[in-house]
Structures are given as C-alpha cells and as structure tokens.
Amino acid sequence: MRKDVLLRELEELAAKLGIRIRYERLVGTPGGYCVVKGDSVIIIDKRANLATKIKILSMELAKLDLSSVYIVPYVRELLEKENEP
C-alpha cells in the first residue's frame, strides 16, 4: 500500500474514533496523543516525513481498543505489529 494511502486510512480511522489530528510545527518531539479541553487529539509535526507521520499515528492508535471498528486488513496488521514486544 502506498504511504500516502496508508496515512489517509490511519487519519480516517482516527476520525471514526473521534480523535482529531492536528499537523503543527513542533519542537523537540515528532508528536503524540493528548487531550486538549476534553477532546482527544493526535498532534504531529507538519514537517515530518510520511513514514514518521504513519509511525506516530500507528503507535498511538494501536494503544486503543479497536475491536468494534472496521479496519482494512493491511492497516489492522500494522496496528497489531505495534503491540508486539
């Protein structure tokens, strides 16, 4: 799967889960999950390359309970790998 398509799939999954994604200029961190005024948000450095954006999204989404959400098989495999030791 192309990286841009994979990123879009991860963004759509986050939206299904009610998590906003914000791309901002960050210093000292590539990004991560946080709660802002009660809203779940994943903030990612807008200067990060596609691979880094995908890694951050997959790491943060893999921490959540995804059992009740349909996820395309390739994306589910990626998220399951994030939980492996």
Buried (B, 14 or more C-beta within 10 A) or exposed (E): EEEEEBBEBBBEBBEEBEBEBEBEEBEEEBBEBEEEEEEBBBBBBEEBEEEBBBBBBBBBBBEBEBEEEEBBEEBBEBBEEBEEE
